[in-house]
Protein backbone atom coordinates (compact mmCIF):
# COMPACT_ATOMS: atom_id res chain seq x y z
CA UNK A 1 0.00 0.00 0.00
CA UNK A 2 1.27 3.53 -0.77
CA UNK A 3 2.27 5.69 2.16
CA UNK A 4 0.61 9.10 2.47
CA UNK A 5 3.42 11.51 3.38
CA UNK A 6 3.16 15.10 4.51
CA UNK A 7 2.57 17.50 1.65
CA UNK A 8 6.06 19.00 1.77
CA UNK A 9 8.12 20.56 4.58
CA UNK A 10 6.31 22.29 7.39
CA UNK A 11 5.50 25.89 6.37
CA UNK A 12 7.14 28.53 8.51
CA UNK A 13 3.88 30.04 9.68
CA UNK A 14 3.71 33.13 11.83
CA UNK A 15 3.38 34.07 15.49
CA UNK A 16 0.16 35.73 16.62
CA UNK A 17 -0.02 37.47 20.01
CA UNK A 18 -3.24 36.45 21.77
CA UNK A 19 -3.74 37.97 25.22
CA UNK A 20 -0.54 37.08 27.09
CA UNK A 21 0.31 34.10 24.86
CA UNK A 22 1.69 33.46 21.39
CA UNK A 23 -0.03 31.08 18.96
CA UNK A 24 1.88 29.64 16.03
CA UNK A 25 -0.31 29.77 12.94
CA UNK A 26 -0.04 28.24 9.46
CA UNK A 27 -2.41 29.64 6.83
CA UNK A 28 -2.82 28.04 3.40
CA UNK A 29 -5.32 27.67 0.59
CA UNK A 30 -7.62 30.37 -0.79
CA UNK A 31 -7.74 33.38 1.57
CA UNK A 32 -11.25 34.12 0.26
CA UNK A 33 -12.49 30.55 0.68
CA UNK A 34 -14.71 29.18 3.42
CA UNK A 35 -12.58 28.78 6.56
CA UNK A 36 -11.62 25.32 7.79
CA UNK A 37 -9.61 24.88 10.99
CA UNK A 38 -7.41 21.86 11.67
CA UNK A 39 -6.45 21.21 15.30
CA UNK A 40 -4.00 18.54 16.36
CA UNK A 41 -3.79 15.86 19.02
CA UNK A 42 -1.50 15.57 21.99
CA UNK A 43 1.21 13.10 21.00
CA UNK A 44 4.80 14.12 21.83
CA UNK A 45 6.12 16.39 19.09
CA UNK A 46 2.72 16.68 17.45
CA UNK A 47 1.26 19.88 16.04
CA UNK A 48 -1.17 20.99 13.35
CA UNK A 49 1.19 20.14 10.50
CA UNK A 50 2.26 16.68 11.69
CA UNK A 51 -1.38 15.64 12.17
CA UNK A 52 -2.99 17.28 9.14
CA UNK A 53 -0.25 18.27 6.68
CA UNK A 54 -1.20 15.36 4.41
CA UNK A 55 -4.81 16.63 4.25
CA UNK A 56 -4.22 20.19 3.02
CA UNK A 57 -3.90 19.36 -0.72
CA UNK A 58 -7.59 18.35 -0.69
CA UNK A 59 -8.74 21.75 0.62
CA UNK A 60 -6.98 24.32 -1.56
CA UNK A 61 -10.34 25.97 -2.32
CA UNK A 62 -10.75 26.68 1.41
CA UNK A 63 -9.09 29.14 3.75
CA UNK A 64 -6.97 26.71 5.75
CA UNK A 65 -6.17 27.71 9.35
CA UNK A 66 -3.77 25.52 11.34
CA UNK A 67 -2.96 26.80 14.86
CA UNK A 68 -0.81 25.00 17.37
CA UNK A 69 -2.64 24.69 20.68
CA UNK A 70 -1.13 26.48 23.65
CA UNK A 71 1.51 24.26 25.21
CA UNK A 72 2.14 22.42 21.94
CA UNK A 73 4.12 22.78 18.74
CA UNK A 74 5.60 26.23 18.34
CA UNK A 75 3.01 28.06 20.44
CA UNK A 76 3.87 29.46 23.87
CA UNK A 77 4.15 27.13 26.84
CA UNK A 78 3.43 29.15 29.95
CA UNK A 79 2.28 27.66 33.28
CA UNK A 80 -1.37 28.29 34.12
CA UNK A 81 -4.04 27.39 36.67
CA UNK A 82 -6.88 28.02 34.19
CA UNK A 83 -9.02 25.00 33.17
CA UNK A 84 -7.36 23.43 30.14
CA UNK A 85 -10.15 23.50 27.55
CA UNK A 86 -11.78 26.80 28.51
CA UNK A 87 -8.35 28.39 28.27
CA UNK A 88 -7.79 26.96 24.79
CA UNK A 89 -11.30 28.02 23.77
CA UNK A 90 -10.86 31.57 25.03
CA UNK A 91 -7.60 32.01 23.14
CA UNK A 92 -8.93 30.44 19.94
CA UNK A 93 -11.95 32.73 20.03
CA UNK A 94 -9.69 35.77 20.28
CA UNK A 95 -7.44 34.40 17.52
CA UNK A 96 -10.45 34.20 15.20
CA UNK A 97 -11.37 37.78 16.15
CA UNK A 98 -7.95 38.87 14.97
CA UNK A 99 -8.20 36.82 11.77
CA UNK A 100 -11.64 38.16 10.94
CA UNK A 101 -13.14 34.65 10.95
CA UNK A 102 -16.77 34.77 12.05
CA UNK A 103 -17.28 30.99 11.97
CA UNK A 104 -15.64 27.95 10.46
CA UNK A 105 -15.73 24.23 9.97
CA UNK A 106 -13.39 22.27 12.23
CA UNK A 107 -11.53 19.00 11.82
CA UNK A 108 -9.87 17.91 15.06
CA UNK A 109 -7.86 14.99 16.31
CA UNK A 110 -7.84 13.75 19.91
CA UNK A 111 -7.40 16.69 22.31
CA UNK A 112 -8.12 19.09 19.45
CA UNK A 113 -11.64 17.65 19.34
CA UNK A 114 -12.21 18.49 22.99
CA UNK A 115 -10.99 22.02 22.34
CA UNK A 116 -13.45 22.41 19.45
CA UNK A 117 -16.38 21.11 21.51
CA UNK A 118 -15.55 23.58 24.28
CA UNK A 119 -15.39 26.37 21.71
CA UNK A 120 -18.77 25.27 20.29
CA UNK A 121 -20.29 25.39 23.79
CA UNK A 122 -18.74 28.65 24.99
CA UNK A 123 -18.69 30.59 21.68
CA UNK A 124 -21.41 28.88 19.61
CA UNK A 125 -21.30 31.31 16.70
CA UNK A 126 -17.70 30.33 15.95
CA UNK A 127 -18.35 26.71 15.03
CA UNK A 128 -20.39 25.84 11.96
CA UNK A 129 -19.70 22.08 12.06
CA UNK A 130 -16.97 20.03 13.68
CA UNK A 131 -15.41 16.60 13.18
CA UNK A 132 -13.71 14.97 16.15
CA UNK A 133 -11.60 11.80 16.19
CA UNK A 134 -10.48 9.91 19.28
CA UNK A 135 -11.42 12.79 21.60
CA UNK A 136 -12.26 12.47 25.30
CA UNK A 137 -14.25 15.48 26.53
CA UNK A 138 -15.41 13.62 29.66
CA UNK A 139 -13.91 11.27 32.24
CA UNK A 140 -16.90 8.94 31.86
CA UNK A 141 -16.41 5.21 32.43
CA UNK A 142 -17.51 4.54 28.86
CA UNK A 143 -14.03 5.63 27.77
CA UNK A 144 -12.23 2.81 29.55
CA UNK A 145 -9.58 1.13 27.42
CA UNK A 146 -6.19 -0.54 27.94
CA UNK A 147 -4.31 2.30 26.29
CA UNK A 148 -3.57 4.61 29.26
CA UNK A 149 -1.17 2.08 30.75
CA UNK A 150 0.39 1.41 27.37
CA UNK A 151 0.65 5.13 26.63
CA UNK A 152 2.30 5.80 29.96
CA UNK A 153 4.84 3.04 29.34
CA UNK A 154 5.68 4.27 25.83
CA UNK A 155 6.01 7.89 26.94
CA UNK A 156 8.18 6.91 29.89
CA UNK A 157 10.36 4.91 27.50
CA UNK A 158 10.56 7.88 25.12
CA UNK A 159 12.08 10.09 27.82
CA UNK A 160 14.09 7.39 29.61
CA UNK A 161 17.84 6.95 29.37
CA UNK A 162 19.35 9.37 26.86
CA UNK A 163 15.92 10.75 26.04
CA UNK A 164 13.87 10.76 22.83
CA UNK A 165 15.34 9.27 19.69
CA UNK A 166 14.03 8.27 16.28
CA UNK A 167 13.35 4.62 17.07
CA UNK A 168 11.48 5.40 20.30
CA UNK A 169 9.44 8.12 18.60
CA UNK A 170 8.39 5.73 15.87
CA UNK A 171 7.58 3.01 18.41
CA UNK A 172 5.23 5.39 20.23
CA UNK A 173 3.44 6.28 16.99
CA UNK A 174 3.16 2.61 16.03
CA UNK A 175 1.84 1.60 19.43
CA UNK A 176 -0.72 4.35 19.93
CA UNK A 177 -1.59 6.19 16.72
CA UNK A 178 -1.35 3.93 13.64
CA UNK A 179 -3.10 0.67 12.85
CA UNK A 180 -0.51 -0.38 10.23
CA UNK A 181 2.93 0.80 11.32
CA UNK A 182 4.41 -0.01 7.89
CA UNK A 183 2.56 3.07 6.60
CA UNK A 184 4.25 5.54 8.96
CA UNK A 185 6.23 8.01 6.82
CA UNK A 186 9.82 8.59 7.91
CA UNK A 187 9.39 12.33 7.41
CA UNK A 188 6.59 12.41 9.99
CA UNK A 189 8.81 10.66 12.53
CA UNK A 190 11.59 13.13 11.68
CA UNK A 191 9.37 16.14 12.36
CA UNK A 192 7.78 14.70 15.48
CA UNK A 193 11.23 13.96 16.95
CA UNK A 194 12.56 17.39 16.01
CA UNK A 195 9.70 19.08 17.84
CA UNK A 196 9.87 16.70 20.80
CA UNK A 197 13.48 17.75 21.34
CA UNK A 198 12.74 21.48 21.46
CA UNK A 199 13.84 22.68 24.93
CA UNK A 200 10.47 24.20 25.84
CA UNK A 201 8.66 21.07 24.63
CA UNK A 202 10.89 18.85 26.74
CA UNK A 203 10.07 21.05 29.73
CA UNK A 204 6.32 20.48 29.29
CA UNK A 205 6.57 16.82 30.23
CA UNK A 206 8.20 17.77 33.51
CA UNK A 207 5.75 20.57 34.33
CA UNK A 208 2.10 19.61 33.94
CA UNK A 209 0.97 23.10 35.00
CA UNK A 210 1.70 24.18 31.42
CA UNK A 211 -1.37 22.20 30.36
CA UNK A 212 -3.65 23.87 32.89
CA UNK A 213 -6.18 22.38 35.29
CA UNK A 214 -7.65 19.07 34.15
CA UNK A 215 -11.18 19.76 32.87
CA UNK A 216 -14.24 17.59 32.20
CA UNK A 217 -16.68 19.34 29.83
CA UNK A 218 -19.51 16.78 30.16
CA UNK A 219 -21.98 19.41 31.39
CA UNK A 220 -21.35 21.50 28.26
CA UNK A 221 -22.19 18.77 25.75
CA UNK A 222 -26.01 19.11 25.76
CA UNK A 223 -25.63 22.85 25.10
CA UNK A 224 -23.81 22.37 21.79
CA UNK A 225 -25.98 23.19 18.78
CA UNK A 226 -23.37 22.78 16.05
CA UNK A 227 -23.51 19.47 14.14
CA UNK A 228 -20.75 17.08 15.25
CA UNK A 229 -19.34 14.04 13.48
CA UNK A 230 -17.54 11.46 15.62
CA UNK A 231 -15.12 9.91 13.10
CA UNK A 232 -13.56 7.01 15.01
CA UNK A 233 -10.85 4.55 14.05
CA UNK A 234 -12.13 1.01 14.59
CA UNK A 235 -8.90 0.18 16.43
CA UNK A 236 -8.44 3.38 18.42
CA UNK A 237 -6.55 2.22 21.53
CA UNK A 238 -7.55 5.17 23.69
CA UNK A 239 -11.31 5.36 23.34
CA UNK A 240 -13.46 2.40 22.44
CA UNK A 241 -16.34 2.50 19.96
CA UNK A 242 -18.88 2.41 22.79
CA UNK A 243 -17.58 5.79 23.95
CA UNK A 244 -18.14 7.31 20.50
CA UNK A 245 -21.74 6.06 20.52
CA UNK A 246 -22.29 7.27 24.09
CA UNK A 247 -20.83 10.65 23.18
CA UNK A 248 -23.16 10.85 20.18
CA UNK A 249 -26.13 10.46 22.53
CA UNK A 250 -24.99 13.47 24.58
CA UNK A 251 -25.00 15.80 21.56
CA UNK A 252 -28.14 17.18 19.92
CA UNK A 253 -26.94 17.04 16.32
CA UNK A 254 -24.42 14.28 15.83
CA UNK A 255 -23.37 11.30 13.73
CA UNK A 256 -20.87 8.49 14.21
CA UNK A 257 -18.69 7.05 11.47
CA UNK A 258 -16.35 4.12 12.14
CA UNK A 259 -13.28 4.01 9.89
CA UNK A 260 -11.96 0.52 9.21
CA UNK A 261 -8.22 -0.30 9.36
CA UNK A 262 -7.58 2.89 11.31
CA UNK A 263 -6.36 3.65 14.82
CA UNK A 264 -6.02 7.03 16.57
CA UNK A 265 -4.81 9.02 13.53
CA UNK A 266 -7.10 8.01 10.69
CA UNK A 267 -6.46 11.31 8.94
CA UNK A 268 -2.80 10.37 8.59
CA UNK A 269 -3.31 6.72 7.62
CA UNK A 270 -6.09 7.32 5.09
CA UNK A 271 -6.10 11.03 4.10
CA UNK A 272 -8.19 10.59 0.93
CA UNK A 273 -10.84 8.51 2.72
CA UNK A 274 -10.85 10.84 5.71
CA UNK A 275 -11.27 13.83 3.38
CA UNK A 276 -14.18 12.27 1.49
CA UNK A 277 -16.01 11.58 4.75
CA UNK A 278 -15.57 15.02 6.28
CA UNK A 279 -16.32 16.84 3.01
CA UNK A 280 -19.63 14.99 2.76
CA UNK A 281 -20.41 16.07 6.33
CA UNK A 282 -19.38 19.70 5.76
CA UNK A 283 -21.07 20.12 2.39
CA UNK A 284 -24.57 18.72 2.87
CA UNK A 285 -26.99 21.61 2.89
CA UNK A 286 -28.87 20.85 6.08
CA UNK A 287 -27.99 18.51 8.93
CA UNK A 288 -30.29 15.49 8.86
CA UNK A 289 -31.17 15.91 5.16
LINGINOR-V94003 format. One record per residue. N is the residue number from 1. D_LAST is the distance of its C-alpha to the last C-alpha in whole Angstrom. Layout:
# LINGINOR-V94003
N:D_LAST  N:D_LAST
This chain:
# LINGINOR-V94003
1:35  2:35  3:35  4:33  5:35  6:34  7:34  8:38  9:40  10:38  11:38  12:40  13:38  14:39  15:40  16:39  17:41  18:38  19:41  20:43  21:41  22:41  23:37  24:37  25:35  26:34  27:32  28:31  29:29  30:28  31:29  32:27  33:24  34:21  35:23  36:22  37:24  38:25  39:27  40:30  41:31  42:34  43:36  44:40  45:40  46:36  47:34  48:32  49:33  50:34  51:31  52:28  53:31  54:30  55:26  56:27  57:28  58:24  59:24  60:26  61:24  62:23  63:26  64:26  65:28  66:30  67:32  68:34  69:34  70:37  71:39  72:38  73:38  74:40  75:39  76:42  77:43  78:45  79:45  80:43  81:43  82:40  83:37  84:35  85:32  86:32  87:35  88:32  89:30  90:32  91:34  92:30  93:30  94:33  95:33  96:29  97:31  98:34  99:32  100:30  101:27  102:25  103:22  104:20  105:18  106:20  107:21  108:24  109:26  110:28  111:29  112:27  113:24  114:26  115:27  116:24  117:23  118:26  119:25  120:22  121:24  122:27  123:25  124:22  125:22  126:22  127:19  128:16  129:15  130:17  131:18  132:21  133:23  134:26  135:26  136:28  137:27  138:29  139:32  140:31  141:33  142:30  143:30  144:34  145:34  146:38  147:37  148:38  149:42  150:41  151:40  152:43  153:45  154:44  155:44  156:47  157:48  158:47  159:49  160:52  161:55  162:55  163:52  164:49  165:49  166:47  167:47  168:46  169:43  170:42  171:43  172:41  173:38  174:38  175:39  176:36  177:33  178:33  179:33  180:35  181:38  182:39  183:36  184:37  185:38  186:42  187:41  188:38  189:41  190:43  191:41  192:40  193:44  194:45  195:43  196:44  197:48  198:47  199:50  200:47  201:45  202:47  203:48  204:45  205:45  206:49  207:47  208:44  209:44  210:43  211:40  212:40  213:40  214:37  215:34  216:32  217:29  218:28  219:28  220:26  221:23  222:21  223:22  224:19  225:16  226:15  227:12  228:15  229:15  230:18  231:19  232:22  233:25  234:26  235:30  236:29  237:33  238:32  239:29  240:28  241:25  242:25  243:25  244:22  245:21  246:23  247:21  248:18  249:19  250:21  251:18  252:15  253:12  254:13  255:12  256:16  257:17  258:20  259:22  260:25  261:28  262:28  263:29  264:29  265:29  266:26  267:25  268:29  269:29  270:27  271:26  272:24  273:22  274:21  275:20  276:18  277:16  278:16  279:15  280:12  281:11  282:12  283:11  284:8  285:7  286:6  287:6  288:4  289:0
